[in-house]
Amino acid sequence: MTQYDNTHKGALFKNDKEHDRQPDFRGTVNVGGKDYQLAAWVKQSDKVGKYFSLSVSEAQKQTKQAVAAEEDPF
């Protein structure tokens, strides 16, 4: 089985928001072999109607301990 190449690709997924300021969508994108986190908010403008406001930040590498804490909080 060949390994999938994610270079220059990404995806956004609907975010289960706990607060209004959190993004409506979150995801990742790979540019030039480097991973970035994406956040998108659905906004409304009188001139153009609905649009996405985007934020891009460097991907945070999670430690094994942080991943384990997320999977089993008890």
C-alpha positions in Angstrom: 0.0 0.0 0.0 1.4 3.4 -0.9 1.4 6.2 1.5 -0.8 9.3 0.8 1.0 12.5 0.1 -0.7 15.4 2.0 1.7 18.1 0.6 -0.1 21.2 -0.4 -3.5 19.9 0.8 -5.7 20.5 3.8 -9.2 20.2 5.2 -11.6 22.2 7.4 -14.2 20.6 9.7 -17.1 22.0 11.6 -16.1 23.0 15.1 -18.3 22.2 18.2 -18.1 25.6 19.7 -18.3 26.2 23.4 -18.0 30.0 23.1 -19.0 32.5 20.4 -15.4 33.6 19.8 -14.2 30.2 18.8 -13.9 29.4 15.1 -16.8 27.9 13.2 -14.4 25.5 11.4 -11.0 24.1 12.3 -8.5 22.0 10.3 -5.0 21.6 9.0 -3.1 22.4 5.8 0.3 21.4 4.6 2.4 24.0 2.7 5.8 23.1 1.4 6.0 20.0 3.7 5.1 22.0 6.8 1.9 21.6 8.7 -0.3 24.6 9.8 -3.5 24.9 11.8 -6.5 26.6 10.1 -9.4 28.4 11.8 -12.4 29.9 10.0 -15.2 32.1 11.1 -18.4 32.6 9.0 -18.9 36.4 8.8 -21.5 38.6 7.2 -20.9 41.8 5.1 -23.3 44.2 3.5 -21.1 44.4 0.4 -20.3 40.7 -0.2 -22.7 38.7 2.0 -21.3 35.7 3.8 -17.6 35.0 3.7 -14.9 33.2 5.7 -12.5 35.0 7.9 -9.3 32.8 8.2 -6.5 32.4 10.7 -3.3 30.3 10.1 -0.8 29.3 12.7 2.0 26.9 13.0 0.9 23.4 14.0 1.5 22.5 17.6 3.1 19.1 18.1 1.4 17.2 20.9 3.3 15.1 23.3 2.3 11.6 24.0 1.2 12.7 27.5 -1.0 15.5 26.1 -2.6 13.0 23.7 -3.3 10.5 26.5 -4.8 13.2 28.6 -7.2 14.2 25.8 -8.3 10.6 25.2 -8.9 9.7 28.9 -9.5 12.8 31.1 -10.1 10.6 34.2 
